[in-house]
Amino acid sequence: MHISEGVLSAPVLAGGAALAAGGLAVGLRKMDLDRIPEVAVLSTAFFVASLLHVPVGPVGVHLTLNGLVGLLLGWMAFPSIFVALTLQALLFQFGGLTTLGVNTVVMALPAVAAFFIFRPLLGARPSPRRAALAGFGAGALGVALGTALAALALLGTGGVFLNVVLAMAAANGPVMLVEGVVTAFIVLFLLKVNPEMLIRSDR
């Protein structure tokens, strides 16, 4: 769901940059020094997952793991995702620097939403069932809400993108389910090997 340069209107770009700056400010304020390695690891996971594109008509689909990033980091998902998107734009020309703000919001805002909606399912001592539900919900929401925000950005620029938006929504429907399943398995794995990552409360 990377939106390329030269597509969006100036007001949409400005709005995305402003929202991204606000999210980054909150995320950086919440980030302690001992959390930087965790943020970096999840930034890497997002970087790798969203590099693997599968072309579907006029759009490309891919896993994002933004729901997982949000579930584990909360507001710190903003700096984590921002760094990954910046490197993708500079190294692989995915997205672009002018659209960096919008792309950050499209990926990071659903991550934060996933934290607030599904993090309570984990509680202090999550059961495997609750952990799987939280993971699936976070993963599916990350794709669904990210698709909706990307569609809003495109439609806010002009109705000429309506067909692209419809194609993107149709292509990302199955991805939403796959992302949910993948995220659920990752959360269950973390519950076994490093449950502390799932029960930290201050995000």
Sine and cosine of phi, psi and omega as CSV:
sin_phi,cos_phi,sin_psi,cos_psi,sin_omega,cos_omega
0.00,0.00,0.48,0.88,0.10,-1.00
-0.95,0.32,0.80,-0.60,0.08,-1.00
-1.00,-0.08,0.81,-0.58,-0.10,-0.99
-0.98,0.21,0.26,-0.97,0.05,-1.00
-0.94,0.33,0.43,-0.90,0.04,-1.00
0.98,0.18,0.17,0.99,-0.04,-1.00
-0.96,-0.28,-0.72,0.69,-0.12,-0.99
-1.00,0.05,0.44,-0.90,0.03,-1.00
-0.98,0.22,0.31,-0.95,-0.02,-1.00
-0.86,0.51,-0.69,0.72,0.02,-1.00
-0.88,0.47,-0.62,0.78,0.03,-1.00
-0.92,0.40,-0.68,0.74,0.03,-1.00
-0.89,0.46,-0.68,0.73,-0.01,-1.00
-0.91,0.41,-0.68,0.73,0.03,-1.00
-0.89,0.46,-0.68,0.74,0.04,-1.00
-0.90,0.44,-0.66,0.76,0.02,-1.00
-0.89,0.45,-0.65,0.76,0.00,-1.00
-0.91,0.42,-0.71,0.70,0.01,-1.00
-0.90,0.43,-0.65,0.76,0.02,-1.00
-0.90,0.44,-0.66,0.75,0.02,-1.00
-0.88,0.47,-0.66,0.75,0.05,-1.00
-0.90,0.45,-0.71,0.71,0.03,-1.00
-0.89,0.45,-0.65,0.76,0.04,-1.00
-0.90,0.44,-0.65,0.76,0.00,-1.00
-0.88,0.48,-0.70,0.71,0.02,-1.00
-0.91,0.40,-0.71,0.70,-0.02,-1.00
-0.89,0.46,-0.68,0.74,0.01,-1.00
-0.92,0.38,-0.57,0.82,0.02,-1.00
-0.91,0.41,-0.52,0.85,-0.02,-1.00
-1.00,0.05,-0.13,0.99,-0.11,-0.99
-1.00,0.03,0.93,-0.36,0.12,-0.99
-0.99,0.14,0.32,-0.95,-0.02,-1.00
-0.87,0.49,-0.57,0.82,-0.05,-1.00
-0.97,0.26,-0.16,0.99,0.04,-1.00
-1.00,-0.07,-0.18,0.98,-0.07,-1.00
-0.85,0.52,-0.69,0.72,0.03,-1.00
-0.86,0.50,-0.64,0.77,0.02,-1.00
-0.91,0.41,-0.67,0.74,0.04,-1.00
-0.88,0.48,-0.66,0.75,-0.02,-1.00
-0.91,0.41,-0.66,0.75,0.01,-1.00
-0.89,0.45,-0.69,0.72,-0.01,-1.00
-0.95,0.32,-0.52,0.85,0.11,-0.99
-0.89,0.45,-0.65,0.76,0.04,-1.00
-0.91,0.42,-0.67,0.74,0.02,-1.00
-0.88,0.48,-0.70,0.71,0.04,-1.00
-0.89,0.46,-0.68,0.73,-0.01,-1.00
-0.84,0.54,-0.75,0.66,-0.06,-1.00
-0.94,0.34,-0.72,0.70,-0.06,-1.00
-0.87,0.49,-0.66,0.75,-0.08,-1.00
-1.00,0.08,0.00,1.00,0.10,-0.99
-0.99,0.16,-0.41,0.91,-0.12,-0.99
-1.00,0.04,1.00,-0.03,-0.06,-1.00
-1.00,-0.05,0.61,-0.79,0.15,-0.99
-0.88,-0.48,0.92,-0.40,-0.02,-1.00
-0.91,0.41,0.75,-0.66,0.09,-1.00
-0.71,-0.70,0.99,-0.15,-0.06,-1.00
0.89,0.46,-0.75,-0.66,-0.04,-1.00
-0.99,0.13,0.02,1.00,-0.03,-1.00
-0.81,-0.59,0.24,-0.97,0.09,-1.00
-0.87,-0.49,0.69,-0.72,0.00,-1.00
-0.94,-0.34,0.44,-0.90,-0.02,-1.00
-0.26,-0.97,0.36,-0.93,0.17,-0.99
-0.94,0.35,0.41,-0.91,0.02,-1.00
-0.82,-0.58,-0.59,0.81,-0.09,-1.00
0.88,0.47,0.32,0.95,0.02,-1.00
-0.92,0.38,-0.52,0.86,0.08,-1.00
-0.89,0.46,-0.65,0.76,0.05,-1.00
-0.90,0.43,-0.69,0.72,0.02,-1.00
-0.86,0.52,-0.70,0.72,0.00,-1.00
-0.93,0.38,-0.66,0.75,-0.02,-1.00
-0.86,0.51,-0.58,0.81,-0.05,-1.00
-1.00,-0.03,-0.45,0.89,-0.13,-0.99
-0.92,-0.39,-0.35,0.94,-0.09,-1.00
0.90,0.44,-0.74,-0.67,-0.04,-1.00
-0.89,0.45,-0.37,0.93,0.03,-1.00
-0.93,0.36,-0.12,0.99,0.12,-0.99
-0.88,0.47,-0.50,0.86,-0.02,-1.00
-0.88,0.48,-0.83,0.56,0.04,-1.00
-0.91,0.42,-0.56,0.83,0.01,-1.00
-0.88,0.47,-0.75,0.66,-0.03,-1.00
-0.95,0.30,-0.60,0.80,0.01,-1.00
-0.86,0.50,-0.69,0.73,0.01,-1.00
-0.89,0.45,-0.70,0.72,0.00,-1.00
-0.89,0.45,-0.69,0.72,0.00,-1.00
-0.92,0.39,-0.58,0.82,0.04,-1.00
-0.89,0.45,-0.70,0.71,0.02,-1.00
-0.91,0.41,-0.62,0.78,0.04,-1.00
-0.90,0.44,-0.64,0.77,0.01,-1.00
-0.92,0.39,-0.65,0.76,-0.05,-1.00
-0.97,0.22,-0.61,0.79,-0.11,-0.99
-1.00,-0.02,-0.55,0.83,-0.14,-0.99
-0.81,-0.58,0.03,1.00,-0.01,-1.00
0.85,0.53,0.55,0.84,0.15,-0.99
-1.00,0.05,0.80,-0.59,-0.09,-1.00
0.97,0.26,-0.81,-0.58,0.01,-1.00
0.24,-0.97,0.21,-0.98,-0.03,-1.00
-0.96,0.28,-0.60,0.80,0.00,-1.00
-0.94,0.34,-0.46,0.89,0.02,-1.00
-0.99,-0.13,0.16,0.99,-0.08,-1.00
-0.88,0.48,-0.64,0.77,0.01,-1.00
-0.90,0.44,-0.74,0.67,0.00,-1.00
-0.90,0.44,-0.72,0.69,-0.01,-1.00
-0.89,0.46,-0.58,0.82,0.05,-1.00
-0.90,0.43,-0.70,0.71,0.02,-1.00
-0.90,0.43,-0.67,0.74,-0.02,-1.00
-0.86,0.51,-0.57,0.82,-0.03,-1.00
-0.99,-0.11,-0.61,0.79,-0.13,-0.99
-1.00,0.09,-0.57,0.82,0.00,-1.00
-0.90,0.44,-0.67,0.74,0.11,-0.99
-0.88,0.47,-0.54,0.84,0.04,-1.00
-0.89,0.46,-0.71,0.70,0.03,-1.00
-0.91,0.42,-0.64,0.76,0.05,-1.00
-0.87,0.49,-0.65,0.76,0.02,-1.00
-0.88,0.48,-0.60,0.80,0.03,-1.00
-0.89,0.46,-0.77,0.64,-0.09,-1.00
-0.94,0.33,-0.50,0.86,-0.03,-1.00
-0.99,0.11,-0.67,0.74,-0.16,-0.99
-0.95,-0.30,-0.28,0.96,0.03,-1.00
-0.86,0.51,-0.63,0.78,0.02,-1.00
-0.85,0.52,-0.39,0.92,0.04,-1.00
-0.90,0.44,-0.45,0.89,-0.06,-1.00
-0.97,0.24,-0.66,0.75,0.01,-1.00
0.89,0.46,-0.36,-0.93,-0.03,-1.00
-0.99,0.13,-0.55,0.83,0.00,-1.00
-0.67,-0.74,0.99,0.11,-0.10,-1.00
-0.94,0.35,0.65,-0.76,0.14,-0.99
-0.99,0.16,0.34,-0.94,0.05,-1.00
-0.83,0.56,-0.62,0.79,-0.02,-1.00
-0.91,0.41,-0.71,0.70,0.00,-1.00
-0.92,0.39,-0.59,0.80,0.03,-1.00
-0.91,0.42,-0.67,0.74,0.02,-1.00
-0.91,0.42,-0.66,0.75,0.03,-1.00
-0.90,0.44,-0.67,0.74,0.02,-1.00
-0.89,0.45,-0.68,0.73,0.01,-1.00
-0.90,0.43,-0.72,0.70,0.01,-1.00
-0.89,0.46,-0.72,0.69,-0.01,-1.00
-0.88,0.47,-0.69,0.72,0.00,-1.00
-0.90,0.43,-0.68,0.73,-0.01,-1.00
-0.91,0.41,-0.71,0.71,0.00,-1.00
-0.91,0.41,-0.67,0.74,0.00,-1.00
-0.91,0.42,-0.61,0.79,0.01,-1.00
-0.84,0.54,-0.69,0.73,0.01,-1.00
-0.96,0.28,-0.71,0.71,-0.07,-1.00
-0.89,0.45,-0.75,0.66,-0.03,-1.00
-0.95,0.31,-0.56,0.83,0.08,-1.00
-0.89,0.46,-0.66,0.75,0.05,-1.00
-0.89,0.45,-0.66,0.75,0.00,-1.00
-0.90,0.43,-0.66,0.75,0.00,-1.00
-0.93,0.37,-0.63,0.77,0.06,-1.00
-0.89,0.45,-0.64,0.77,0.03,-1.00
-0.90,0.44,-0.66,0.75,0.03,-1.00
-0.89,0.46,-0.65,0.76,0.01,-1.00
-0.89,0.45,-0.68,0.74,0.00,-1.00
-0.93,0.36,-0.71,0.70,-0.01,-1.00
-0.93,0.36,-0.48,0.88,0.07,-1.00
-0.92,0.38,-0.34,0.94,0.04,-1.00
-1.00,0.08,-0.55,0.84,0.01,-1.00
0.26,-0.97,0.50,-0.86,-0.02,-1.00
-0.92,0.39,-0.15,0.99,0.00,-1.00
-0.89,0.46,-0.35,0.94,-0.04,-1.00
-1.00,-0.04,0.18,0.98,-0.07,-1.00
-0.86,0.52,-0.70,0.72,-0.01,-1.00
-0.90,0.43,-0.61,0.79,0.04,-1.00
-0.90,0.43,-0.67,0.75,0.00,-1.00
-0.89,0.46,-0.69,0.72,0.01,-1.00
-0.90,0.44,-0.66,0.75,0.03,-1.00
-0.91,0.42,-0.65,0.76,0.01,-1.00
-0.90,0.44,-0.67,0.74,0.00,-1.00
-0.90,0.43,-0.68,0.73,0.00,-1.00
-0.91,0.41,-0.65,0.76,-0.04,-1.00
-0.94,0.34,-0.55,0.83,-0.07,-1.00
-1.00,0.07,-0.11,0.99,0.07,-1.00
-0.85,0.53,-0.83,0.56,0.05,-1.00
-0.90,0.44,-0.55,0.83,0.02,-1.00
-0.88,0.47,-0.60,0.80,0.01,-1.00
-0.84,0.54,-0.69,0.72,0.00,-1.00
-0.94,0.35,-0.68,0.73,0.02,-1.00
-0.89,0.46,-0.70,0.72,0.01,-1.00
-0.87,0.49,-0.65,0.76,0.04,-1.00
-0.88,0.48,-0.70,0.71,0.00,-1.00
-0.91,0.42,-0.72,0.69,0.00,-1.00
-0.87,0.49,-0.71,0.71,0.00,-1.00
-0.91,0.42,-0.62,0.78,0.03,-1.00
-0.87,0.48,-0.68,0.73,0.02,-1.00
-0.91,0.42,-0.63,0.78,0.02,-1.00
-0.91,0.42,-0.68,0.73,0.01,-1.00
-0.90,0.44,-0.66,0.75,0.06,-1.00
-0.89,0.46,-0.63,0.78,0.05,-1.00
-0.89,0.45,-0.70,0.71,0.03,-1.00
-0.89,0.45,-0.58,0.82,0.03,-1.00
-0.87,0.49,-0.53,0.85,0.01,-1.00
-0.99,0.15,-0.68,0.73,-0.17,-0.99
-0.99,-0.15,-0.47,0.88,-0.04,-1.00
-0.47,-0.88,0.93,0.37,-0.08,-1.00
-0.90,0.44,-0.33,0.94,0.02,-1.00
-0.87,0.50,-0.50,0.87,0.02,-1.00
-0.91,0.43,-0.40,0.91,-0.07,-1.00
-1.00,-0.09,-0.27,0.96,-0.12,-0.99
-0.93,-0.38,0.02,1.00,0.11,-0.99
-0.90,0.44,0.72,-0.69,-0.15,-0.99
-0.99,-0.15,-0.45,0.89,-0.13,-0.99
-1.00,-0.02,0.97,-0.23,0.04,-1.00
-0.83,-0.56,0.00,0.00,0.00,0.00
